[in-house]
Amino acid sequence: MRLQVLGCSGGELPRHRTTCFLLDGKLAIDAGALTASLPLEQLLRVDDIVLTHSHFDHVKDVPLLADLLVGRRRTPLRVHASTACARTLRQSVFNGELWPDFTRIPSARAPVLEIRPFDARRAFKAGGYSFRPSPVCHPVESVGFVIGDGKAGLAISGDTGPTVEFWRRVNAARRLSALLVEVSFPNDLQGLADVSGHLTPNTLATELAKLDRRGVPVLLYHLKPAYEATLRREVAALRLPGVRILKVGDRFDL
């Protein structure tokens, strides 16, 4: 399993792209940086997008990608979204007003993309991988995942504040080569982090204390660009073993 970081920030500025991870060149986890990162020939190899939740920075390239793919795919791009996220995509994005309904273009029988809802508590398969979702703490329905291909596994927290079920799922995973965890705001904005469902370095440390699997690399993402320098200092001050901050272009063979 090869993991490529296309975007790992909690906002956009030059040299900062929003959340998007690519597995083996064919499946994307979140869609914050697909069209800004990959040329068309590589985008055509992406058959599945799995979304953690409906917020704009995680779904924004789904409509942009759909527009690029018109007339270029024989089968629809599969977008896997929790029940609430799928509803938001249909009602608020592909509604013919904000964006054309590419689930019916060029025709209802042969659309550019299809939205496949999943239950936020039930395992499913996408692109040859198993996904075990867990609801996490965020203002909209948001999930973390434990993902496997039968040989290797990784976990991603999604956007979340302090949570419980996700850590149970991670600790129970048989194979786990990497753990991706969000951290968004500095410690002096703890109130903002709490109300918006995000972590600070302080709450990150508390969450990682729930992790039983010692030695699993912890890869941090979703840092808000306006606070990145402060966040880096505060994460470094924690001296947490095996923890590093991701950057665009990172690649991992798991």
Short mmCIF file of the C-alpha atoms (twelve columns), coordinates in Angstrom:
data_MODEL
# 
_entry.id   MODEL 
# 
loop_
_atom_site.group_PDB 
_atom_site.id 
_atom_site.type_symbol 
_atom_site.label_atom_id 
_atom_site.label_alt_id 
_atom_site.label_comp_id 
_atom_site.label_asym_id 
_atom_site.label_seq_id 
_atom_site.Cartn_x 
_atom_site.Cartn_y 
_atom_site.Cartn_z 
_atom_site.pdbx_PDB_model_num 
ATOM 1   C CA . MET A 1   0.000   0.000  0.000   1 
ATOM 2   C CA . ARG A 2   1.513   3.311  -1.093  1 
ATOM 3   C CA . LEU A 3   0.287   6.501  0.540   1 
ATOM 4   C CA . GLN A 4   0.853   9.846  -1.194  1 
ATOM 5   C CA . VAL A 5   0.121   13.162 0.509   1 
ATOM 6   C CA . LEU A 6   -1.549  15.543 -1.954  1 
ATOM 7   C CA . GLY A 7   -2.847  17.931 0.697   1 
ATOM 8   C CA . CYS A 8   -2.530  18.003 4.475   1 
ATOM 9   C CA . SER A 9   -3.460  21.508 5.654   1 
ATOM 10  C CA . GLY A 10  -6.579  22.824 7.323   1 
ATOM 11  C CA . GLY A 11  -6.854  25.660 4.808   1 
ATOM 12  C CA . GLU A 12  -5.366  27.019 1.593   1 
ATOM 13  C CA . LEU A 13  -2.499  29.433 1.095   1 
ATOM 14  C CA . PRO A 14  0.414   29.227 -1.344  1 
ATOM 15  C CA . ARG A 15  2.229   25.913 -0.657  1 
ATOM 16  C CA . HIS A 16  -0.694  24.719 1.486   1 
ATOM 17  C CA . ARG A 17  -3.324  22.334 0.112   1 
ATOM 18  C CA . THR A 18  -6.358  20.972 1.893   1 
ATOM 19  C CA . THR A 19  -6.813  17.358 2.934   1 
ATOM 20  C CA . CYS A 20  -6.293  14.707 0.292   1 
ATOM 21  C CA . PHE A 21  -4.438  11.399 0.458   1 
ATOM 22  C CA . LEU A 22  -3.926  9.034  -2.476  1 
ATOM 23  C CA . LEU A 23  -3.656  5.253  -2.075  1 
ATOM 24  C CA . ASP A 24  -1.789  3.339  -4.782  1 
ATOM 25  C CA . GLY A 25  -2.628  6.041  -7.305  1 
ATOM 26  C CA . LYS A 26  -6.237  4.887  -7.561  1 
ATOM 27  C CA . LEU A 27  -8.207  5.808  -4.448  1 
ATOM 28  C CA . ALA A 28  -8.416  9.190  -2.726  1 
ATOM 29  C CA . ILE A 29  -9.240  9.770  0.905   1 
ATOM 30  C CA . ASP A 30  -10.920 13.171 0.902   1 
ATOM 31  C CA . ALA A 31  -10.762 15.494 -2.092  1 
ATOM 32  C CA . GLY A 32  -9.172  18.753 -1.059  1 
ATOM 33  C CA . ALA A 33  -6.252  18.699 -3.500  1 
ATOM 34  C CA . LEU A 34  -6.854  16.298 -6.377  1 
ATOM 35  C CA . THR A 35  -7.179  18.697 -9.300  1 
ATOM 36  C CA . ALA A 36  -4.385  20.983 -8.051  1 
ATOM 37  C CA . SER A 37  -1.975  18.064 -7.627  1 
ATOM 38  C CA . LEU A 38  -2.454  15.533 -10.429 1 
ATOM 39  C CA . PRO A 39  -2.382  15.859 -14.218 1 
ATOM 40  C CA . LEU A 40  -5.398  14.656 -16.146 1 
ATOM 41  C CA . GLU A 41  -3.895  11.282 -17.065 1 
ATOM 42  C CA . GLN A 42  -3.366  10.499 -13.375 1 
ATOM 43  C CA . LEU A 43  -6.798  11.786 -12.394 1 
ATOM 44  C CA . LEU A 44  -8.292  9.321  -14.875 1 
ATOM 45  C CA . ARG A 45  -6.757  6.453  -12.838 1 
ATOM 46  C CA . VAL A 46  -8.630  7.487  -9.706  1 
ATOM 47  C CA . ASP A 47  -11.723 5.275  -9.549  1 
ATOM 48  C CA . ASP A 48  -12.827 5.895  -5.946  1 
ATOM 49  C CA . ILE A 49  -12.987 8.804  -3.517  1 
ATOM 50  C CA . VAL A 50  -13.810 8.083  0.127   1 
ATOM 51  C CA . LEU A 51  -14.889 11.107 2.157   1 
ATOM 52  C CA . THR A 52  -14.561 11.613 5.901   1 
ATOM 53  C CA . HIS A 53  -17.262 14.317 5.994   1 
ATOM 54  C CA . SER A 54  -18.982 17.048 4.008   1 
ATOM 55  C CA . HIS A 55  -17.024 20.185 4.872   1 
ATOM 56  C CA . PHE A 56  -15.838 22.163 1.871   1 
ATOM 57  C CA . ASP A 57  -12.089 21.689 2.320   1 
ATOM 58  C CA . HIS A 58  -12.578 17.903 2.154   1 
ATOM 59  C CA . VAL A 59  -15.016 17.684 -0.786  1 
ATOM 60  C CA . LYS A 60  -14.228 20.690 -2.977  1 
ATOM 61  C CA . ASP A 61  -12.492 18.778 -5.775  1 
ATOM 62  C CA . VAL A 62  -15.315 16.283 -6.236  1 
ATOM 63  C CA . PRO A 63  -17.344 18.729 -8.386  1 
ATOM 64  C CA . LEU A 64  -14.229 20.112 -10.089 1 
ATOM 65  C CA . LEU A 65  -13.044 16.612 -10.955 1 
ATOM 66  C CA . ALA A 66  -16.466 15.616 -12.271 1 
ATOM 67  C CA . ASP A 67  -16.331 18.496 -14.737 1 
ATOM 68  C CA . LEU A 68  -12.897 17.385 -15.988 1 
ATOM 69  C CA . LEU A 69  -14.007 13.791 -16.520 1 
ATOM 70  C CA . VAL A 70  -16.986 14.389 -18.804 1 
ATOM 71  C CA . GLY A 71  -16.579 12.191 -21.870 1 
ATOM 72  C CA . ARG A 72  -13.358 10.665 -20.574 1 
ATOM 73  C CA . ARG A 73  -14.518 7.749  -18.414 1 
ATOM 74  C CA . ARG A 74  -16.340 4.571  -19.393 1 
ATOM 75  C CA . THR A 75  -17.514 3.937  -15.836 1 
ATOM 76  C CA . PRO A 76  -18.579 6.458  -13.198 1 
ATOM 77  C CA . LEU A 77  -16.208 7.785  -10.581 1 
ATOM 78  C CA . ARG A 78  -17.385 6.264  -7.305  1 
ATOM 79  C CA . VAL A 79  -17.734 8.726  -4.403  1 
ATOM 80  C CA . HIS A 80  -18.210 6.964  -1.065  1 
ATOM 81  C CA . ALA A 81  -19.793 9.158  1.598   1 
ATOM 82  C CA . SER A 82  -21.588 8.621  4.887   1 
ATOM 83  C CA . THR A 83  -25.362 8.918  4.756   1 
ATOM 84  C CA . ALA A 84  -25.361 12.551 5.910   1 
ATOM 85  C CA . CYS A 85  -22.429 13.513 3.695   1 
ATOM 86  C CA . ALA A 86  -24.063 11.894 0.660   1 
ATOM 87  C CA . ARG A 87  -27.241 13.851 1.332   1 
ATOM 88  C CA . THR A 88  -25.260 17.101 1.513   1 
ATOM 89  C CA . LEU A 89  -23.524 16.371 -1.787  1 
ATOM 90  C CA . ARG A 90  -26.825 15.707 -3.521  1 
ATOM 91  C CA . GLN A 91  -28.789 18.594 -2.016  1 
ATOM 92  C CA . SER A 92  -26.137 21.302 -1.688  1 
ATOM 93  C CA . VAL A 93  -23.482 20.597 -4.347  1 
ATOM 94  C CA . PHE A 94  -24.845 18.597 -7.277  1 
ATOM 95  C CA . ASN A 95  -28.177 20.404 -7.223  1 
ATOM 96  C CA . GLY A 96  -28.066 22.167 -10.600 1 
ATOM 97  C CA . GLU A 97  -27.602 25.534 -8.889  1 
ATOM 98  C CA . LEU A 98  -24.267 25.476 -7.139  1 
ATOM 99  C CA . TRP A 99  -22.982 22.883 -9.645  1 
ATOM 100 C CA . PRO A 100 -24.435 20.719 -12.418 1 
ATOM 101 C CA . ASP A 101 -25.778 17.348 -11.324 1 
ATOM 102 C CA . PHE A 102 -23.012 15.115 -12.634 1 
ATOM 103 C CA . THR A 103 -24.780 12.097 -11.149 1 
ATOM 104 C CA . ARG A 104 -27.107 12.482 -14.167 1 
ATOM 105 C CA . ILE A 105 -24.702 13.935 -16.750 1 
ATOM 106 C CA . PRO A 106 -24.290 13.075 -19.564 1 
ATOM 107 C CA . SER A 107 -27.216 10.751 -18.758 1 
ATOM 108 C CA . ALA A 108 -28.826 9.083  -15.767 1 
ATOM 109 C CA . ARG A 109 -27.732 5.687  -17.136 1 
ATOM 110 C CA . ALA A 110 -24.118 6.697  -17.755 1 
ATOM 111 C CA . PRO A 111 -23.209 9.511  -15.345 1 
ATOM 112 C CA . VAL A 112 -19.758 10.924 -14.699 1 
ATOM 113 C CA . LEU A 113 -19.972 9.994  -11.029 1 
ATOM 114 C CA . GLU A 114 -22.088 8.058  -8.605  1 
ATOM 115 C CA . ILE A 115 -22.494 8.738  -4.906  1 
ATOM 116 C CA . ARG A 116 -22.414 5.598  -2.782  1 
ATOM 117 C CA . PRO A 117 -23.627 6.134  0.797   1 
ATOM 118 C CA . PHE A 118 -22.209 4.105  3.663   1 
ATOM 119 C CA . ASP A 119 -23.305 3.641  7.259   1 
ATOM 120 C CA . ALA A 120 -20.966 5.507  9.612   1 
ATOM 121 C CA . ARG A 121 -20.701 2.425  11.841  1 
ATOM 122 C CA . ARG A 122 -20.517 -0.417 9.301   1 
ATOM 123 C CA . ALA A 123 -17.566 -1.744 7.348   1 
ATOM 124 C CA . PHE A 124 -17.561 -1.476 3.565   1 
ATOM 125 C CA . LYS A 125 -15.225 -2.011 0.636   1 
ATOM 126 C CA . ALA A 126 -13.975 0.531  -1.884  1 
ATOM 127 C CA . GLY A 127 -11.380 0.099  -4.603  1 
ATOM 128 C CA . GLY A 128 -10.201 -3.236 -3.229  1 
ATOM 129 C CA . TYR A 129 -9.669  -1.897 0.313   1 
ATOM 130 C CA . SER A 130 -11.659 -2.559 3.459   1 
ATOM 131 C CA . PHE A 131 -12.892 0.487  5.374   1 
ATOM 132 C CA . ARG A 132 -14.007 0.349  8.990   1 
ATOM 133 C CA . PRO A 133 -15.543 3.726  9.862   1 
ATOM 134 C CA . SER A 134 -16.048 5.180  13.309  1 
ATOM 135 C CA . PRO A 135 -18.045 8.324  14.085  1 
ATOM 136 C CA . VAL A 136 -15.872 11.069 15.569  1 
ATOM 137 C CA . CYS A 137 -16.569 14.410 17.244  1 
ATOM 138 C CA . HIS A 138 -17.294 17.161 14.709  1 
ATOM 139 C CA . PRO A 139 -20.245 19.537 14.026  1 
ATOM 140 C CA . VAL A 140 -21.345 17.445 11.025  1 
ATOM 141 C CA . GLU A 141 -21.336 13.677 10.662  1 
ATOM 142 C CA . SER A 142 -17.624 12.888 10.404  1 
ATOM 143 C CA . VAL A 143 -15.828 9.560  10.498  1 
ATOM 144 C CA . GLY A 144 -12.380 8.185  11.020  1 
ATOM 145 C CA . PHE A 145 -11.310 5.018  9.229   1 
ATOM 146 C CA . VAL A 146 -9.188  1.951  9.699   1 
ATOM 147 C CA . ILE A 147 -8.220  0.929  6.160   1 
ATOM 148 C CA . GLY A 148 -6.659  -2.329 4.992   1 
ATOM 149 C CA . ASP A 149 -5.774  -4.266 1.872   1 
ATOM 150 C CA . GLY A 150 -5.189  -7.640 3.546   1 
ATOM 151 C CA . LYS A 151 -1.463  -7.042 3.951   1 
ATOM 152 C CA . ALA A 152 -1.100  -3.572 5.456   1 
ATOM 153 C CA . GLY A 153 -3.297  -1.072 7.201   1 
ATOM 154 C CA . LEU A 154 -3.544  2.561  8.149   1 
ATOM 155 C CA . ALA A 155 -5.931  4.668  10.183  1 
ATOM 156 C CA . ILE A 156 -7.059  8.261  9.756   1 
ATOM 157 C CA . SER A 157 -8.937  10.277 12.353  1 
ATOM 158 C CA . GLY A 158 -10.865 12.617 10.080  1 
ATOM 159 C CA . ASP A 159 -11.717 16.021 11.524  1 
ATOM 160 C CA . THR A 160 -12.386 15.483 15.212  1 
ATOM 161 C CA . GLY A 161 -12.162 16.741 18.722  1 
ATOM 162 C CA . PRO A 162 -11.634 14.327 21.624  1 
ATOM 163 C CA . THR A 163 -13.324 11.034 20.785  1 
ATOM 164 C CA . VAL A 164 -13.579 7.432  21.994  1 
ATOM 165 C CA . GLU A 165 -14.825 4.851  19.476  1 
ATOM 166 C CA . PHE A 166 -12.143 5.646  16.906  1 
ATOM 167 C CA . TRP A 167 -9.390  4.730  19.362  1 
ATOM 168 C CA . ARG A 168 -11.098 1.442  20.191  1 
ATOM 169 C CA . ARG A 169 -11.175 0.640  16.503  1 
ATOM 170 C CA . VAL A 170 -7.510  1.578  16.064  1 
ATOM 171 C CA . ASN A 171 -6.390  -0.461 19.063  1 
ATOM 172 C CA . ALA A 172 -8.282  -3.500 17.768  1 
ATOM 173 C CA . ALA A 173 -6.825  -3.349 14.248  1 
ATOM 174 C CA . ARG A 174 -4.712  -6.367 13.320  1 
ATOM 175 C CA . ARG A 175 -2.326  -4.665 10.942  1 
ATOM 176 C CA . LEU A 176 -1.497  -0.999 11.280  1 
ATOM 177 C CA . SER A 177 1.482   0.651  9.622   1 
ATOM 178 C CA . ALA A 178 0.565   4.321  10.119  1 
ATOM 179 C CA . LEU A 179 -1.874  6.518  11.978  1 
ATOM 180 C CA . LEU A 180 -2.932  9.898  10.571  1 
ATOM 181 C CA . VAL A 181 -4.326  12.305 13.148  1 
ATOM 182 C CA . GLU A 182 -5.581  15.852 12.793  1 
ATOM 183 C CA . VAL A 183 -4.336  18.812 14.831  1 
ATOM 184 C CA . SER A 184 -5.736  22.188 13.842  1 
ATOM 185 C CA . PHE A 185 -5.442  25.020 16.356  1 
ATOM 186 C CA . PRO A 186 -2.795  26.178 18.856  1 
ATOM 187 C CA . ASN A 187 -3.345  25.719 22.575  1 
ATOM 188 C CA . ASP A 188 -4.448  29.299 23.205  1 
ATOM 189 C CA . LEU A 189 -7.429  28.680 20.877  1 
ATOM 190 C CA . GLN A 190 -8.622  25.633 22.811  1 
ATOM 191 C CA . GLY A 191 -12.137 27.061 23.078  1 
ATOM 192 C CA . LEU A 192 -12.370 27.476 19.320  1 
ATOM 193 C CA . ALA A 193 -11.004 23.977 18.781  1 
ATOM 194 C CA . ASP A 194 -13.571 22.505 21.160  1 
ATOM 195 C CA . VAL A 195 -16.586 24.235 19.630  1 
ATOM 196 C CA . SER A 196 -15.471 23.428 16.061  1 
ATOM 197 C CA . GLY A 197 -14.553 19.798 16.725  1 
ATOM 198 C CA . HIS A 198 -10.777 19.912 16.321  1 
ATOM 199 C CA . LEU A 199 -7.631  19.128 18.298  1 
ATOM 200 C CA . THR A 200 -4.902  21.323 19.721  1 
ATOM 201 C CA . PRO A 201 -1.476  19.965 20.687  1 
ATOM 202 C CA . ASN A 202 -2.718  19.629 24.287  1 
ATOM 203 C CA . THR A 203 -5.784  17.584 23.350  1 
ATOM 204 C CA . LEU A 204 -3.715  15.661 20.787  1 
ATOM 205 C CA . ALA A 205 -1.475  14.466 23.615  1 
ATOM 206 C CA . THR A 206 -4.537  13.405 25.607  1 
ATOM 207 C CA . GLU A 207 -5.935  11.521 22.604  1 
ATOM 208 C CA . LEU A 208 -2.670  9.732  21.854  1 
ATOM 209 C CA . ALA A 209 -2.628  8.511  25.469  1 
ATOM 210 C CA . LYS A 210 -5.628  6.377  24.418  1 
ATOM 211 C CA . LEU A 211 -3.473  4.612  21.828  1 
ATOM 212 C CA . ASP A 212 -2.343  1.148  22.974  1 
ATOM 213 C CA . ARG A 213 -0.290  0.367  19.882  1 
ATOM 214 C CA . ARG A 214 3.186   1.628  20.676  1 
ATOM 215 C CA . GLY A 215 5.580   2.098  17.788  1 
ATOM 216 C CA . VAL A 216 2.976   2.942  15.142  1 
ATOM 217 C CA . PRO A 217 4.091   6.131  13.324  1 
ATOM 218 C CA . VAL A 218 1.741   9.031  14.034  1 
ATOM 219 C CA . LEU A 219 1.442   11.452 11.112  1 
ATOM 220 C CA . LEU A 220 -0.164  14.809 11.836  1 
ATOM 221 C CA . TYR A 221 -2.213  16.784 9.331   1 
ATOM 222 C CA . HIS A 222 -4.850  19.558 9.063   1 
ATOM 223 C CA . LEU A 223 -2.720  22.294 10.651  1 
ATOM 224 C CA . LYS A 224 -4.340  25.676 10.025  1 
ATOM 225 C CA . PRO A 225 -1.854  27.613 7.843   1 
ATOM 226 C CA . ALA A 226 -2.292  30.859 9.791   1 
ATOM 227 C CA . TYR A 227 -1.090  29.099 12.951  1 
ATOM 228 C CA . GLU A 228 1.373   26.605 11.486  1 
ATOM 229 C CA . ALA A 229 4.527   28.050 13.058  1 
ATOM 230 C CA . THR A 230 2.957   28.052 16.516  1 
ATOM 231 C CA . LEU A 231 1.562   24.564 16.055  1 
ATOM 232 C CA . ARG A 232 4.952   23.212 15.044  1 
ATOM 233 C CA . ARG A 233 6.544   24.677 18.168  1 
ATOM 234 C CA . GLU A 234 3.824   23.345 20.432  1 
ATOM 235 C CA . VAL A 235 3.902   19.853 18.902  1 
ATOM 236 C CA . ALA A 236 7.704   19.760 19.199  1 
ATOM 237 C CA . ALA A 237 7.467   20.801 22.859  1 
ATOM 238 C CA . LEU A 238 5.363   17.716 23.603  1 
ATOM 239 C CA . ARG A 239 8.301   15.438 22.677  1 
ATOM 240 C CA . LEU A 240 5.951   12.682 21.601  1 
ATOM 241 C CA . PRO A 241 7.863   9.673  20.229  1 
ATOM 242 C CA . GLY A 242 7.140   8.613  16.666  1 
ATOM 243 C CA . VAL A 243 5.117   11.730 15.847  1 
ATOM 244 C CA . ARG A 244 5.805   13.873 12.786  1 
ATOM 245 C CA . ILE A 245 3.978   16.530 10.809  1 
ATOM 246 C CA . LEU A 246 3.117   15.704 7.209   1 
ATOM 247 C CA . LYS A 247 3.967   17.847 4.222   1 
ATOM 248 C CA . VAL A 248 2.709   17.880 0.640   1 
ATOM 249 C CA . GLY A 249 4.601   15.358 -1.460  1 
ATOM 250 C CA . ASP A 250 5.326   12.879 1.336   1 
ATOM 251 C CA . ARG A 251 5.141   9.251  0.245   1 
ATOM 252 C CA . PHE A 252 4.993   6.133  2.376   1 
ATOM 253 C CA . ASP A 253 5.211   2.450  1.446   1 
ATOM 254 C CA . LEU A 254 3.153   0.651  4.085   1 
# 
